[in-house]
């Protein structure tokens, strides 16, 4: 360091009203802080990119803490703002597609009301939603494990008839060999109350459960999944064909959502990671 630089720094210490040694201590500390800030910034960007642009501040903080890093909400928020990192999530209302006008009897009971869900494959949730494409609407039916949030099966079709639900049911059972006492919950749409569908569910030994009329919150598990899917892969993309939409959604569910996308309720694990951990040791479920 030349004499002019030393003199300039000494003059700054004098003007700031601190000792020269105190000034140098602050100066070296600033360099360390810059290194730490740069490292923190890189971690935030890496987690955001790993989440394919869907993670917000809260989830990124959770992942950083899970991995043993400190993570202040205001700091992570500032970094994301400075880097232009915005989660793809935005508020959109999911409208119901199924028609329950013919299913208003007392025999359509909600078996999940007040139920404490404590293990995987205790209760399943299913619903149908639409996907807009250049060829018109395509319809997605999914079955989801309530405890682990794992999407057990999903199928798409050009219409939303009972055959779509039957196909999804058979796919879930063939793949997972679900227990006979599982509760299968849906709304009271005609697809789910069709005789063939109810007979298929009974043949598996499952107990069929229904939301109350006009209460989509009774099936919040499926409502939540479709809201996430729409925000992360549908609203901001254009699919020219139904096949293009089906390939993208299959990859999203099977590769990203089930296996990579961490969830706060699952202790910042993905659904499949949670199931694997459950198989090794009992983990608490919270519906």
C-alpha positions as CSV (number, residue, x, y, z in Angstrom):
1,X,0.0,0.0,0.0
2,X,1.5,3.4,-1.0
3,X,1.9,6.4,1.3
4,X,-0.9,8.3,-0.4
5,X,-3.4,5.5,0.2
6,X,-2.4,5.2,3.8
7,X,-2.7,8.9,4.3
8,X,-6.2,9.0,2.6
9,X,-7.5,6.3,4.8
10,X,-6.1,7.9,7.9
11,X,-7.9,11.2,7.0
12,X,-11.2,9.2,6.5
13,X,-10.8,7.7,10.0
14,X,-10.2,11.2,11.4
15,X,-13.3,12.6,9.6
16,X,-15.5,9.7,10.7
17,X,-14.4,10.3,14.3
18,X,-12.9,6.8,14.8
19,X,-9.4,5.5,15.4
20,X,-7.3,4.4,12.5
21,X,-7.3,0.8,13.8
22,X,-11.1,0.9,14.2
23,X,-11.4,2.1,10.6
24,X,-9.3,-0.7,9.3
25,X,-11.3,-3.2,11.4
26,X,-14.5,-1.9,9.8
27,X,-12.9,-2.0,6.3
28,X,-11.9,-5.6,6.6
29,X,-15.3,-6.5,8.1
30,X,-16.9,-4.9,5.1
31,X,-15.0,-7.2,2.8
32,X,-16.0,-10.2,4.8
33,X,-19.7,-9.1,4.6
34,X,-19.4,-8.6,0.9
35,X,-18.1,-12.2,0.5
36,X,-20.9,-13.5,2.7
37,X,-23.5,-11.4,0.9
38,X,-22.3,-12.7,-2.5
39,X,-22.4,-16.3,-1.2
40,X,-25.9,-15.8,0.2
41,X,-27.1,-14.3,-3.1
42,X,-25.7,-17.2,-5.1
43,X,-27.6,-19.7,-2.8
44,X,-30.9,-17.8,-3.2
45,X,-30.5,-17.7,-7.0
46,X,-29.6,-21.4,-7.1
47,X,-32.7,-22.4,-5.0
48,X,-34.9,-20.3,-7.1
49,X,-33.6,-21.9,-10.3
50,X,-33.9,-25.4,-8.8
51,X,-37.6,-24.6,-8.1
52,X,-38.0,-23.6,-11.8
53,X,-39.2,-20.2,-10.9
54,X,-42.1,-21.2,-8.6
55,X,-40.6,-20.7,-5.1
56,X,-41.4,-17.5,-3.3
57,X,-39.5,-15.9,-0.4
58,X,-41.0,-18.0,2.4
59,X,-40.2,-21.3,0.6
60,X,-36.7,-20.3,-0.3
61,X,-36.0,-19.3,3.3
62,X,-37.3,-22.7,4.5
63,X,-35.1,-24.6,2.1
64,X,-32.0,-22.6,3.1
65,X,-32.7,-23.2,6.8
66,X,-33.4,-26.9,6.1
67,X,-29.9,-27.1,4.6
68,X,-28.3,-25.5,7.6
69,X,-28.0,-21.9,6.3
70,X,-29.2,-18.7,7.9
71,X,-32.0,-17.1,6.1
72,X,-33.6,-13.8,7.0
73,X,-37.0,-13.1,5.2
74,X,-36.2,-9.4,4.6
75,X,-32.7,-10.3,3.2
76,X,-34.0,-13.0,0.9
77,X,-36.8,-10.7,-0.2
78,X,-34.3,-8.0,-1.0
79,X,-32.0,-10.3,-3.0
80,X,-34.9,-11.6,-5.0
81,X,-36.1,-8.1,-5.7
82,X,-32.6,-6.9,-6.8
83,X,-32.2,-10.0,-9.0
84,X,-35.7,-9.7,-10.5
85,X,-36.7,-13.1,-9.2
86,X,-40.5,-13.4,-9.1
87,X,-42.5,-16.5,-8.3
88,X,-44.9,-17.5,-11.0
89,X,-47.7,-17.6,-8.4
90,X,-50.5,-15.1,-8.7
91,X,-54.1,-15.2,-7.6
92,X,-56.6,-16.9,-9.8
93,X,-59.9,-18.5,-9.0
94,X,-60.5,-22.1,-10.0
95,X,-64.0,-22.5,-11.1
96,X,-65.8,-25.8,-10.6
97,X,-66.4,-27.9,-13.7
98,X,-68.4,-30.8,-12.3
99,X,-72.2,-30.7,-12.0
100,X,-73.7,-31.9,-8.7
101,X,-77.3,-30.9,-9.2
102,X,-78.5,-34.5,-9.3
103,X,-76.6,-35.6,-6.2
104,X,-78.2,-33.9,-3.2
105,X,-79.3,-36.9,-1.1
106,X,-78.1,-37.7,2.4
107,X,-76.3,-40.8,1.1
108,X,-73.4,-38.7,-0.3
109,X,-71.6,-38.4,3.0
110,X,-68.3,-36.5,3.7
111,X,-66.2,-39.1,5.5
112,X,-63.2,-36.7,5.9
113,X,-65.0,-34.1,8.0
114,X,-63.3,-34.0,11.4
115,X,-61.0,-36.9,10.3
116,X,-57.5,-36.8,11.7
117,X,-55.3,-37.9,8.8
118,X,-52.2,-39.5,10.2
119,X,-50.7,-41.7,7.5
120,X,-50.2,-42.0,3.7
121,X,-53.0,-43.7,1.7
122,X,-55.5,-43.1,4.4
123,X,-57.5,-40.7,2.3
124,X,-57.3,-39.7,-1.4
125,X,-58.6,-36.6,-3.1
126,X,-59.7,-36.3,-6.7
127,X,-61.1,-33.7,-9.0
128,X,-61.1,-32.6,-12.7
129,X,-59.9,-29.3,-14.2
130,X,-59.5,-27.9,-17.7
131,X,-56.3,-27.0,-19.6
132,X,-56.6,-24.4,-22.4
133,X,-54.8,-25.4,-25.6
134,X,-54.7,-24.2,-29.2
135,X,-57.0,-27.1,-30.1
136,X,-59.6,-26.3,-27.4
137,X,-59.9,-27.4,-23.8
138,X,-58.3,-30.6,-22.5
139,X,-59.5,-32.1,-19.2
140,X,-57.2,-33.3,-16.4
141,X,-58.3,-35.8,-13.7
142,X,-56.0,-36.4,-10.8
143,X,-55.9,-38.5,-7.7
144,X,-53.8,-37.3,-4.8
145,X,-52.8,-38.7,-1.5
146,X,-53.9,-36.3,1.2
147,X,-51.1,-37.0,3.7
148,X,-48.1,-36.9,1.4
149,X,-49.6,-34.7,-1.4
150,X,-48.3,-37.3,-3.9
151,X,-50.2,-37.3,-7.2
152,X,-50.9,-41.0,-7.5
153,X,-52.3,-40.8,-11.0
154,X,-53.4,-38.3,-13.6
155,X,-55.1,-38.7,-17.0
156,X,-56.3,-36.3,-19.6
157,X,-59.0,-36.4,-22.3
158,X,-60.9,-34.2,-24.7
159,X,-64.0,-34.5,-22.6
160,X,-64.8,-34.8,-18.9
161,X,-67.0,-37.9,-18.9
162,X,-67.0,-40.7,-16.4
163,X,-64.5,-42.7,-18.5
164,X,-61.8,-40.2,-17.6
165,X,-62.3,-40.8,-13.9
166,X,-62.4,-44.6,-14.4
167,X,-59.1,-44.5,-16.3
168,X,-57.5,-42.4,-13.5
169,X,-58.8,-44.8,-10.8
170,X,-57.4,-47.8,-12.6
171,X,-54.1,-46.1,-13.1
172,X,-53.8,-45.2,-9.4
173,X,-54.7,-48.7,-8.2
174,X,-52.4,-50.5,-10.8
175,X,-49.5,-48.4,-9.8
176,X,-49.8,-48.1,-6.1
177,X,-51.9,-51.2,-5.0
178,X,-53.8,-49.1,-2.5
179,X,-55.2,-50.5,0.7
180,X,-58.9,-51.6,0.9
181,X,-59.9,-49.2,3.6
182,X,-58.8,-46.0,1.9
183,X,-61.2,-43.1,1.7
184,X,-61.7,-41.7,-1.8
185,X,-63.0,-38.1,-1.6
186,X,-64.3,-35.9,-4.4
187,X,-67.2,-33.5,-5.1
188,X,-70.6,-34.8,-6.2
189,X,-70.1,-34.3,-9.9
190,X,-71.9,-36.7,-12.2
191,X,-68.6,-38.2,-13.2
192,X,-67.9,-39.4,-9.6
193,X,-71.5,-40.4,-8.8
194,X,-71.9,-42.4,-12.0
195,X,-72.8,-46.0,-11.3
196,X,-69.7,-47.5,-13.0
197,X,-67.4,-45.2,-11.1
198,X,-69.0,-46.0,-7.7
199,X,-69.0,-49.7,-8.5
200,X,-65.3,-49.5,-9.4
201,X,-64.4,-47.7,-6.1
202,X,-66.5,-50.3,-4.1
203,X,-64.7,-53.1,-6.0
204,X,-61.4,-51.8,-4.6
205,X,-62.8,-51.9,-1.1
206,X,-62.5,-48.1,-0.8
207,X,-65.0,-45.9,1.1
208,X,-66.4,-43.1,-1.1
209,X,-66.7,-39.7,0.4
210,X,-68.2,-36.5,-1.1
211,X,-68.0,-32.7,-0.5
212,X,-71.2,-30.9,0.4
213,X,-73.0,-29.2,-2.4
214,X,-71.6,-25.7,-3.1
215,X,-68.6,-26.2,-0.7
216,X,-65.4,-26.6,-2.8
217,X,-63.4,-26.1,0.4
218,X,-64.5,-29.6,1.4
219,X,-62.0,-30.8,-1.2
220,X,-59.4,-28.2,-0.6
221,X,-56.6,-30.7,-1.3
222,X,-57.5,-31.0,-5.0
223,X,-58.4,-27.3,-5.2
224,X,-54.9,-26.5,-3.9
225,X,-53.1,-28.8,-6.3
226,X,-54.9,-27.4,-9.4
227,X,-54.3,-23.8,-8.2
228,X,-50.5,-24.6,-7.9
229,X,-50.4,-26.4,-11.3
230,X,-52.2,-23.5,-13.1
231,X,-49.9,-20.9,-11.6
232,X,-46.7,-22.8,-12.3
233,X,-47.2,-24.3,-15.7
234,X,-50.5,-23.3,-17.3
235,X,-51.4,-19.6,-17.0
236,X,-48.2,-18.3,-18.4
237,X,-47.7,-20.9,-21.2
238,X,-49.4,-21.5,-24.5
239,X,-49.9,-25.1,-25.6
240,X,-50.6,-25.3,-29.4
241,X,-52.0,-28.8,-29.1
242,X,-53.5,-31.1,-26.5
243,X,-50.6,-33.5,-26.9
244,X,-48.1,-30.7,-26.1
245,X,-50.1,-29.9,-22.9
246,X,-50.3,-33.5,-21.9
247,X,-46.5,-34.0,-22.2
248,X,-45.7,-30.9,-20.3
249,X,-48.2,-31.7,-17.5
250,X,-47.0,-35.3,-17.2
251,X,-43.4,-34.1,-16.9
252,X,-44.4,-31.4,-14.3
253,X,-46.3,-33.9,-12.2
254,X,-44.0,-37.0,-12.4
255,X,-40.6,-35.3,-12.5
256,X,-41.0,-31.9,-10.8
257,X,-44.0,-31.9,-8.5
258,X,-43.8,-35.4,-7.1
259,X,-40.1,-35.7,-6.9
260,X,-38.4,-32.3,-6.7
261,X,-40.8,-29.6,-5.6
262,X,-40.4,-29.2,-1.8
263,X,-43.4,-28.3,0.3
264,X,-43.4,-26.5,3.6
265,X,-46.1,-28.8,5.2
266,X,-43.9,-31.8,4.4
267,X,-40.8,-30.3,6.2
268,X,-39.4,-28.9,3.0
269,X,-39.4,-32.4,1.3
270,X,-41.0,-33.3,-2.0
271,X,-44.0,-35.7,-1.8
272,X,-41.9,-38.7,-2.9
273,X,-39.1,-37.8,-0.5
274,X,-41.7,-37.6,2.3
275,X,-43.1,-41.1,1.4
276,X,-39.6,-42.5,1.4
277,X,-38.9,-41.0,4.8
278,X,-42.2,-42.3,6.0
279,X,-41.2,-45.8,5.0
280,X,-38.1,-45.5,7.1
281,X,-39.7,-44.0,10.1
282,X,-43.2,-42.7,11.1
283,X,-43.6,-39.1,10.3
284,X,-46.6,-37.0,11.4
285,X,-49.2,-36.1,8.8
286,X,-51.2,-32.8,9.0
287,X,-54.2,-32.7,6.6
